[in-house]
Amino acid sequence: MNKFQAMARIMAILNEDGLLKPGTDEYKIARKMISEKIDRLGPDTALAQVEKWRGHILDQIKMMDRLKALENQFPFLHL
């Protein structure tokens, strides 16, 4: 499996419930996080990890989105 195939499968797993909408900050954060995970672990291992830890990864994405929103609202905080 290559990176493109892994990204498509992983995003399908993360978006099973349809809450990650393309174009939103959460979606962009998820794509970046997964891309880095695939680069670091390889496509197969990244896919296996996402299958196992889906809920935790979605929580991380939501938290990163909230931090980004705070950063945009209060740029002087340097979060």
Beta strands, then each sheet from edge to edge (+ up, - down):
end
